[in-house]
């Protein structure tokens, strides 16, 4: 078990041993896989879950791939197909909106 230094719901630090802290902070025993990205709510560690990208995020990432270099590559048959494939992926994401 590890110790987590807690302030409110924030896990400030993970340590093997405690040290004196301000009264607004507390030491709590936590599982070894606890990180400072997790939170502490209602007496338990809540594991961090990365946000799931929505359609607009995916569209932005796909459109960011279209750079001047890629547009120049479009002059080749392979480049044209690449652009068509990318536009098809963007259309699928736009349909989700």
C-alpha positions, -999 to 999 in steps of 0.1 A, spaced: 0 0 0 10 36 -7 1 68 10 -17 96 -8 -16 132 3 -52 145 -1 -65 181 -3 -102 181 -8 -107 156 -37 -72 162 -52 -45 136 -47 -14 159 -44 13 134 -39 19 96 -36 45 86 -10 59 55 8 59 74 41 40 103 56 55 136 68 39 165 87 15 185 66 -9 214 71 -43 207 88 -61 211 54 -42 180 41 -46 144 51 -27 111 45 -47 82 32 -38 46 24 -43 39 -13 -36 11 -37 -2 9 -54 -16 18 -88 -31 51 -76 -17 82 -94 -20 120 -89 -44 120 -119 -69 100 -98 -92 118 -74 -104 110 -38 -141 112 -33 -163 99 -5 -135 80 11 -124 62 -21 -100 67 -50 -117 74 -83 -95 63 -112 -89 88 -139 -106 81 -172 -93 98 -203 -120 117 -221 -134 100 -252 -129 122 -283 -162 133 -298 -169 137 -335 -157 173 -336 -124 163 -320 -119 135 -346 -128 158 -375 -103 184 -362 -76 158 -360 -83 144 -395 -85 179 -411 -52 188 -394 -35 161 -415 -42 181 -446 -11 201 -449 5 220 -478 28 190 -483 -1 166 -484 -19 188 -509 12 188 -531 12 149 -529 -23 149 -542 -9 154 -577 -1 117 -577 -27 90 -580 -18 77 -545 -21 112 -531 -55 116 -546 -67 83 -531 -53 94 -497 -73 126 -499 -105 107 -509 -100 83 -480 -95 111 -456 -126 130 -468 -146 98 -464 -135 95 -428 -144 131 -422 -179 125 -437 -185 96 -413 -176 118 -383 -198 147 -396 -227 123 -399 -224 117 -361 -231 154 -354 
